[in-house]
Amino acid sequence: MKIRIDYDQVLRQAREIESVAADLEEARKELRGIVSDIDANWDGEASNVYMQRCNRLEEYIREVSRDMNRVSATIREVVRIIREADERAKALASKLSSGK
């Protein structure tokens, strides 16, 4: 069985995941600003319920962004490990084929 990996493509995908995570973080910050404005201008029970939901949404977005960054970092680490193993295997195969 032969496994082929396009390291550059995998790393591009990791960067794309990081980019989406950054976009989510930016959206979270925008949400925080909007929610702060609403909080300053709305009082009462409904306001409290709304603020709680917005705070939970903000925390969820923060967690998703953090997790996406972790996934990207893990992908990069796996690429590094596999690339090093692939290079060692190539070097060993070269030595074996040359009889050394």
N, CA, C and O atoms as a GROMACS GRO file, in nm:
protein
  400
    1MET      N    1   0.084  -0.118   0.000
    1MET     CA    2   0.000   0.000   0.000
    1MET      C    3   0.089   0.124   0.000
    1MET      O    4   0.184   0.135   0.077
    2LYS      N    5   0.055   0.216  -0.088
    2LYS     CA    6   0.134   0.338  -0.100
    2LYS      C    7   0.048   0.457  -0.058
    2LYS      O    8  -0.067   0.472  -0.100
    3ILE      N    9   0.106   0.541   0.024
    3ILE     CA   10   0.038   0.661   0.070
    3ILE      C   11   0.113   0.781   0.015
    3ILE      O   12   0.235   0.791   0.027
    4ARG      N   13   0.037   0.872  -0.045
    4ARG     CA   14   0.099   0.994  -0.099
    4ARG      C   15   0.040   1.114  -0.028
    4ARG      O   16  -0.080   1.123  -0.005
    5ILE      N   17   0.127   1.206   0.007
    5ILE     CA   18   0.083   1.328   0.074
    5ILE      C   19   0.140   1.448   0.000
    5ILE      O   20   0.260   1.456  -0.026
    6ASP      N   21   0.053   1.540  -0.033
    6ASP     CA   22   0.096   1.668  -0.090
    6ASP      C   23   0.113   1.764   0.028
    6ASP      O   24   0.018   1.829   0.071
    7TYR      N   25   0.235   1.771   0.078
    7TYR     CA   26   0.262   1.851   0.198
    7TYR      C   27   0.219   1.996   0.182
    7TYR      O   28   0.160   2.056   0.272
    8ASP      N   29   0.249   2.053   0.065
    8ASP     CA   30   0.214   2.193   0.043
    8ASP      C   31   0.062   2.214   0.048
    8ASP      O   32   0.015   2.312   0.106
    9GLN      N   33  -0.012   2.123  -0.012
    9GLN     CA   34  -0.158   2.134  -0.010
    9GLN      C   35  -0.212   2.121   0.133
    9GLN      O   36  -0.301   2.196   0.173
   10VAL      N   37  -0.159   2.028   0.208
   10VAL     CA   38  -0.204   2.009   0.346
   10VAL      C   39  -0.174   2.135   0.429
   10VAL      O   40  -0.256   2.178   0.510
   11LEU      N   41  -0.057   2.193   0.408
   11LEU     CA   42  -0.022   2.315   0.481
   11LEU      C   43  -0.109   2.433   0.437
   11LEU      O   44  -0.143   2.518   0.520
   12ARG      N   45  -0.145   2.439   0.309
   12ARG     CA   46  -0.238   2.543   0.263
   12ARG      C   47  -0.373   2.528   0.334
   12ARG      O   48  -0.434   2.627   0.374
   13GLN      N   49  -0.417   2.405   0.348
   13GLN     CA   50  -0.544   2.381   0.416
   13GLN      C   51  -0.535   2.421   0.564
   13GLN      O   52  -0.631   2.474   0.620
   14ALA      N   53  -0.422   2.396   0.626
   14ALA     CA   54  -0.403   2.438   0.766
   14ALA      C   55  -0.409   2.590   0.776
   14ALA      O   56  -0.468   2.644   0.870
   15ARG      N   57  -0.349   2.660   0.679
   15ARG     CA   58  -0.355   2.806   0.679
   15ARG      C   59  -0.498   2.855   0.657
   15ARG      O   60  -0.540   2.955   0.716
   16GLU      N   61  -0.573   2.784   0.573
   16GLU     CA   62  -0.714   2.821   0.550
   16GLU      C   63  -0.795   2.806   0.679
   16GLU      O   64  -0.879   2.890   0.710
   17ILE      N   65  -0.769   2.700   0.753
   17ILE     CA   66  -0.837   2.681   0.882
   17ILE      C   67  -0.803   2.796   0.976
   17ILE      O   68  -0.891   2.848   1.044
   18GLU      N   69  -0.676   2.835   0.980
   18GLU     CA   70  -0.635   2.948   1.064
   18GLU      C   71  -0.705   3.077   1.022
   18GLU      O   72  -0.746   3.157   1.105
   19SER      N   73  -0.719   3.095   0.891
   19SER     CA   74  -0.785   3.214   0.839
   19SER      C   75  -0.932   3.218   0.882
   19SER      O   76  -0.982   3.324   0.922
   20VAL      N   77  -0.999   3.106   0.874
   20VAL     CA   78  -1.139   3.100   0.917
   20VAL      C   79  -1.149   3.126   1.067
   20VAL      O   80  -1.240   3.195   1.113
   21ALA      N   81  -1.055   3.071   1.143
   21ALA     CA   82  -1.053   3.095   1.288
   21ALA      C   83  -1.035   3.244   1.318
   21ALA      O   84  -1.100   3.297   1.408
   22ALA      N   85  -0.948   3.310   1.243
   22ALA     CA   86  -0.927   3.454   1.262
   22ALA      C   87  -1.053   3.532   1.226
   22ALA      O   88  -1.089   3.628   1.294
   23ASP      N   89  -1.121   3.491   1.118
   23ASP     CA   90  -1.247   3.556   1.080
   23ASP      C   91  -1.352   3.540   1.190
   23ASP      O   92  -1.425   3.633   1.222
   24LEU      N   93  -1.358   3.421   1.248
   24LEU     CA   94  -1.452   3.397   1.358
   24LEU      C   95  -1.420   3.487   1.478
   24LEU      O   96  -1.510   3.543   1.540
   25GLU      N   97  -1.293   3.500   1.508
   25GLU     CA   98  -1.253   3.584   1.621
   25GLU      C   99  -1.290   3.730   1.594
   25GLU      O  100  -1.335   3.800   1.685
   26GLU      N  101  -1.272   3.773   1.472
   26GLU     CA  102  -1.311   3.910   1.435
   26GLU      C  103  -1.462   3.927   1.448
   26GLU      O  104  -1.509   4.030   1.497
   27ALA      N  105  -1.539   3.829   1.403
   27ALA     CA  106  -1.685   3.834   1.416
   27ALA      C  107  -1.725   3.837   1.564
   27ALA      O  108  -1.820   3.906   1.601
   28ARG      N  109  -1.654   3.762   1.646
   28ARG     CA  110  -1.683   3.762   1.790
   28ARG      C  111  -1.662   3.900   1.850
   28ARG      O  112  -1.742   3.946   1.931
   29LYS      N  113  -1.555   3.966   1.809
   29LYS     CA  114  -1.528   4.101   1.860
   29LYS      C  115  -1.636   4.199   1.814
   29LYS      O  116  -1.679   4.285   1.891
   30GLU      N  117  -1.679   4.186   1.689
   30GLU     CA  118  -1.787   4.271   1.639
   30GLU      C  119  -1.915   4.246   1.717
   30GLU      O  120  -1.986   4.339   1.753
   31LEU      N  121  -1.944   4.119   1.742
   31LEU     CA  122  -2.062   4.083   1.820
   31LEU      C  123  -2.054   4.147   1.958
   31LEU      O  124  -2.154   4.200   2.007
   32ARG      N  125  -1.938   4.142   2.021
   32ARG     CA  126  -1.921   4.199   2.154
   32ARG      C  127  -1.954   4.348   2.152
   32ARG      O  128  -2.021   4.398   2.242
   33GLY      N  129  -1.908   4.419   2.048
   33GLY     CA  130  -1.938   4.562   2.037
   33GLY      C  131  -2.086   4.589   2.020
   33GLY      O  132  -2.141   4.680   2.083
   34ILE      N  133  -2.151   4.511   1.936
   34ILE     CA  134  -2.295   4.527   1.914
   34ILE      C  135  -2.372   4.499   2.042
   34ILE      O  136  -2.462   4.574   2.080
   35VAL      N  137  -2.335   4.391   2.108
   35VAL     CA  138  -2.404   4.353   2.232
   35VAL      C  139  -2.384   4.460   2.339
   35VAL      O  140  -2.476   4.489   2.415
   36SER      N  141  -2.266   4.517   2.346
   36SER     CA  142  -2.241   4.624   2.444
   36SER      C  143  -2.330   4.744   2.418
   36SER      O  144  -2.384   4.804   2.510
   37ASP      N  145  -2.345   4.779   2.290
   37ASP     CA  146  -2.434   4.891   2.255
   37ASP      C  147  -2.578   4.860   2.293
   37ASP      O  148  -2.648   4.946   2.348
   38ILE      N  149  -2.622   4.740   2.264
   38ILE     CA  150  -2.759   4.700   2.299
   38ILE      C  151  -2.778   4.703   2.450
   38ILE      O  152  -2.880   4.752   2.500
   39ASP      N  153  -2.681   4.651   2.522
   39ASP     CA  154  -2.690   4.645   2.668
   39ASP      C  155  -2.704   4.785   2.728
   39ASP      O  156  -2.776   4.805   2.826
   40ALA      N  157  -2.635   4.880   2.669
   40ALA     CA  158  -2.639   5.018   2.720
   40ALA      C  159  -2.775   5.084   2.696
   40ALA      O  160  -2.809   5.182   2.763
   41ASN      N  161  -2.852   5.031   2.601
   41ASN     CA  162  -2.977   5.097   2.563
   41ASN      C  163  -3.102   5.014   2.588
   41ASN      O  164  -3.211   5.053   2.545
   42TRP      N  165  -3.089   4.902   2.656
   42TRP     CA  166  -3.205   4.815   2.675
   42TRP      C  167  -3.202   4.761   2.817
   42TRP      O  168  -3.102   4.701   2.859
   43ASP      N  169  -3.309   4.782   2.891
   43ASP     CA  170  -3.319   4.734   3.028
   43ASP      C  171  -3.436   4.638   3.040
   43ASP      O  172  -3.528   4.638   2.958
   44GLY      N  173  -3.431   4.556   3.143
   44GLY     CA  174  -3.544   4.470   3.172
   44GLY      C  175  -3.510   4.322   3.161
   44GLY      O  176  -3.398   4.283   3.127
   45GLU      N  177  -3.611   4.241   3.192
   45GLU     CA  178  -3.597   4.095   3.192
   45GLU      C  179  -3.554   4.041   3.056
   45GLU      O  180  -3.462   3.959   3.047
   46ALA      N  181  -3.619   4.088   2.950
   46ALA     CA  182  -3.586   4.041   2.815
   46ALA      C  183  -3.441   4.076   2.781
   46ALA      O  184  -3.371   3.998   2.716
   47SER      N  185  -3.398   4.193   2.823
   47SER     CA  186  -3.260   4.234   2.800
   47SER      C  187  -3.163   4.138   2.867
   47SER      O  188  -3.062   4.100   2.808
   48ASN      N  189  -3.193   4.100   2.990
   48ASN     CA  190  -3.105   4.008   3.063
   48ASN      C  191  -3.096   3.873   2.994
   48ASN      O  192  -2.988   3.816   2.982
   49VAL      N  193  -3.211   3.821   2.949
   49VAL     CA  194  -3.212   3.692   2.879
   49VAL      C  195  -3.133   3.702   2.750
   49VAL      O  196  -3.054   3.614   2.718
   50TYR      N  197  -3.155   3.810   2.676
   50TYR     CA  198  -3.084   3.830   2.550
   50TYR      C  199  -2.934   3.838   2.573
   50TYR      O  200  -2.856   3.778   2.499
   51MET      N  201  -2.893   3.912   2.674
   51MET     CA  202  -2.751   3.927   2.703
   51MET      C  203  -2.688   3.794   2.741
   51MET      O  204  -2.575   3.764   2.700
   52GLN      N  205  -2.759   3.713   2.818
   52GLN     CA  206  -2.707   3.581   2.854
   52GLN      C  207  -2.686   3.495   2.729
   52GLN      O  208  -2.584   3.427   2.716
   53ARG      N  209  -2.781   3.500   2.639
   53ARG     CA  210  -2.767   3.421   2.515
   53ARG      C  211  -2.652   3.472   2.429
   53ARG      O  212  -2.576   3.393   2.372
   54CYS      N  213  -2.640   3.601   2.420
   54CYS     CA  214  -2.529   3.658   2.343
   54CYS      C  215  -2.395   3.623   2.405
   54CYS      O  216  -2.298   3.594   2.334
   55ASN      N  217  -2.388   3.626   2.536
   55ASN     CA  218  -2.263   3.589   2.605
   55ASN      C  219  -2.228   3.443   2.579
   55ASN      O  220  -2.112   3.409   2.559
   56ARG      N  221  -2.329   3.356   2.580
   56ARG     CA  222  -2.304   3.214   2.550
   56ARG      C  223  -2.258   3.197   2.406
   56ARG      O  224  -2.167   3.119   2.377
   57LEU      N  225  -2.320   3.272   2.314
   57LEU     CA  226  -2.279   3.266   2.174
   57LEU      C  227  -2.136   3.314   2.157
   57LEU      O  228  -2.057   3.254   2.084
   58GLU      N  229  -2.103   3.422   2.224
   58GLU     CA  230  -1.967   3.475   2.216
   58GLU      C  231  -1.865   3.372   2.266
   58GLU      O  232  -1.760   3.353   2.205
   59GLU      N  233  -1.896   3.308   2.376
   59GLU     CA  234  -1.806   3.206   2.431
   59GLU      C  235  -1.793   3.088   2.336
   59GLU      O  236  -1.684   3.033   2.318
   60TYR      N  237  -1.904   3.048   2.276
   60TYR     CA  238  -1.901   2.937   2.180
   60TYR      C  239  -1.812   2.972   2.061
   60TYR      O  240  -1.731   2.890   2.017
   61ILE      N  241  -1.827   3.093   2.009
   61ILE     CA  242  -1.744   3.136   1.895
   61ILE      C  243  -1.597   3.136   1.936
   61ILE      O  244  -1.512   3.093   1.858
   62ARG      N  245  -1.567   3.183   2.056
   62ARG     CA  246  -1.428   3.184   2.106
   62ARG      C  247  -1.372   3.042   2.110
   62ARG      O  248  -1.259   3.018   2.068
   63GLU      N  249  -1.452   2.948   2.161
   63GLU     CA  250  -1.407   2.809   2.171
   63GLU      C  251  -1.386   2.747   2.033
   63GLU      O  252  -1.288   2.676   2.012
   64VAL      N  253  -1.476   2.773   1.940
   64VAL     CA  254  -1.462   2.718   1.805
   64VAL      C  255  -1.336   2.774   1.739
   64VAL      O  256  -1.260   2.699   1.678
   65SER      N  257  -1.313   2.903   1.752
   65SER     CA  258  -1.194   2.965   1.695
   65SER      C  259  -1.067   2.904   1.755
   65SER      O  260  -0.973   2.871   1.683
   66ARG      N  261  -1.066   2.889   1.887
   66ARG     CA  262  -0.951   2.828   1.956
   66ARG      C  263  -0.929   2.685   1.908
   66ARG      O  264  -0.816   2.644   1.881
   67ASP      N  265  -1.037   2.609   1.898
   67ASP     CA  266  -1.026   2.470   1.854
   67ASP      C  267  -0.976   2.460   1.710
   67ASP      O  268  -0.897   2.372   1.677
   68MET      N  269  -1.022   2.551   1.624
   68MET     CA  270  -0.975   2.550   1.486
   68MET      C  271  -0.825   2.580   1.480
   68MET      O  272  -0.753   2.520   1.401
   69ASN      N  273  -0.779   2.672   1.563
   69ASN     CA  274  -0.634   2.699   1.568
   69ASN      C  275  -0.557   2.578   1.618
   69ASN      O  276  -0.447   2.550   1.570
   70ARG      N  277  -0.613   2.506   1.712
   70ARG     CA  278  -0.549   2.383   1.760
   70ARG      C  279  -0.543   2.278   1.649
   70ARG      O  280  -0.441   2.210   1.633
   71VAL      N  281  -0.651   2.265   1.574
   71VAL     CA  282  -0.653   2.170   1.462
   71VAL      C  283  -0.544   2.207   1.362
   71VAL      O  284  -0.470   2.120   1.315
   72SER      N  285  -0.535   2.333   1.329
   72SER     CA  286  -0.434   2.378   1.234
   72SER      C  287  -0.293   2.348   1.285
   72SER      O  288  -0.208   2.300   1.210
   73ALA      N  289  -0.269   2.375   1.412
   73ALA     CA  290  -0.137   2.347   1.470
   73ALA      C  291  -0.108   2.197   1.469
   73ALA      O  292   0.006   2.156   1.443
   74THR      N  293  -0.208   2.117   1.495
   74THR     CA  294  -0.191   1.971   1.493
   74THR      C  295  -0.159   1.924   1.352
   74THR      O  296  -0.071   1.839   1.333
   75ILE      N  297  -0.229   1.978   1.254
   75ILE     CA  298  -0.202   1.942   1.114
   75ILE      C  299  -0.057   1.975   1.080
   75ILE      O  300   0.012   1.893   1.020
   76ARG      N  301  -0.012   2.093   1.117
   76ARG     CA  302   0.127   2.132   1.089
   76ARG      C  303   0.226   2.037   1.155
   76ARG      O  304   0.327   1.999   1.094
   77GLU      N  305   0.199   1.998   1.278
   77GLU     CA  306   0.288   1.906   1.349
   77GLU      C  307   0.289   1.768   1.284
   77GLU      O  308   0.394   1.706   1.270
   78VAL      N  309   0.173   1.721   1.243
   78VAL     CA  310   0.164   1.590   1.177
   78VAL      C  311   0.240   1.595   1.044
   78VAL      O  312   0.311   1.500   1.010
   79VAL      N  313   0.225   1.704   0.970
   79VAL     CA  314   0.300   1.718   0.844
   79VAL      C  315   0.449   1.712   0.872
   79VAL      O  316   0.523   1.645   0.800
   80ARG      N  317   0.495   1.782   0.975
   80ARG     CA  318   0.638   1.782   1.008
   80ARG      C  319   0.686   1.641   1.040
   80ARG      O  320   0.790   1.598   0.992
   81ILE      N  321   0.609   1.569   1.122
   81ILE     CA  322   0.648   1.433   1.162
   81ILE      C  323   0.651   1.339   1.042
   81ILE      O  324   0.746   1.262   1.025
   82ILE      N  325   0.547   1.345   0.960
   82ILE     CA  326   0.540   1.256   0.844
   82ILE      C  327   0.650   1.289   0.744
   82ILE      O  328   0.712   1.200   0.686
   83ARG      N  329   0.673   1.419   0.723
   83ARG     CA  330   0.778   1.459   0.629
   83ARG      C  331   0.914   1.408   0.675
   83ARG      O  332   0.992   1.358   0.594
   84GLU      N  333   0.943   1.422   0.805
   84GLU     CA  334   1.071   1.372   0.858
   84GLU      C  335   1.081   1.221   0.842
   84GLU      O  336   1.187   1.170   0.804
   85ALA      N  337   0.974   1.150   0.871
   85ALA     CA  338   0.975   1.004   0.855
   85ALA      C  339   0.994   0.965   0.710
   85ALA      O  340   1.066   0.871   0.678
   86ASP      N  341   0.929   1.039   0.620
   86ASP     CA  342   0.942   1.013   0.477
   86ASP      C  343   1.086   1.035   0.431
   86ASP      O  344   1.139   0.956   0.353
   87GLU      N  345   1.147   1.140   0.479
   87GLU     CA  346   1.286   1.168   0.442
   87GLU      C  347   1.381   1.060   0.495
   87GLU      O  348   1.474   1.020   0.427
   88ARG      N  349   1.356   1.014   0.619
   88ARG     CA  350   1.438   0.906   0.674
   88ARG      C  351   1.420   0.777   0.593
   88ARG      O  352   1.516   0.706   0.566
   89ALA      N  353   1.296   0.749   0.554
   89ALA     CA  354   1.269   0.628   0.475
   89ALA      C  355   1.337   0.636   0.339
   89ALA      O  356   1.392   0.537   0.291
   90LYS      N  357   1.334   0.753   0.277
   90LYS     CA  358   1.401   0.771   0.147
   90LYS      C  359   1.552   0.752   0.161
   90LYS      O  360   1.615   0.687   0.077
   91ALA      N  361   1.609   0.807   0.267
   91ALA     CA  362   1.753   0.793   0.290
   91ALA      C  363   1.789   0.648   0.312
   91ALA      O  364   1.890   0.600   0.260
   92LEU      N  365   1.709   0.577   0.390
   92LEU     CA  366   1.733   0.435   0.415
   92LEU      C  367   1.719   0.354   0.287
   92LEU      O  368   1.800   0.266   0.260
   93ALA      N  369   1.616   0.382   0.208
   93ALA     CA  370   1.596   0.311   0.082
   93ALA      C  371   1.713   0.336  -0.013
   93ALA      O  372   1.757   0.245  -0.084
   94SER      N  373   1.763   0.457  -0.013
   94SER     CA  374   1.877   0.491  -0.098
   94SER      C  375   2.002   0.413  -0.055
   94SER      O  376   2.076   0.362  -0.139
   95LYS      N  377   2.024   0.405   0.076
   95LYS     CA  378   2.138   0.328   0.126
   95LYS      C  379   2.124   0.181   0.092
   95LYS      O  380   2.220   0.117   0.050
   96LEU      N  381   2.003   0.126   0.108
   96LEU     CA  382   1.982  -0.016   0.079
   96LEU      C  383   1.999  -0.046  -0.069
   96LEU      O  384   2.054  -0.150  -0.105
   97SER      N  385   1.952   0.044  -0.154
   97SER     CA  386   1.963   0.018  -0.298
   97SER      C  387   2.106   0.034  -0.348
   97SER      O  388   2.143  -0.026  -0.449
   98SER      N  389   2.186   0.115  -0.278
   98SER     CA  390   2.325   0.131  -0.320
   98SER      C  391   2.416   0.028  -0.254
   98SER      O  392   2.535   0.022  -0.284
   99GLY      N  393   2.359  -0.053  -0.166
   99GLY     CA  394   2.436  -0.159  -0.102
   99GLY      C  395   2.523  -0.112   0.012
   99GLY      O  396   2.614  -0.185   0.052
  100LYS      N  397   2.501   0.002   0.066
  100LYS     CA  398   2.585   0.055   0.174
  100LYS      C  399   2.527   0.025   0.308
  100LYS      O  400   2.584   0.062   0.410
   0.00000   0.00000   0.00000
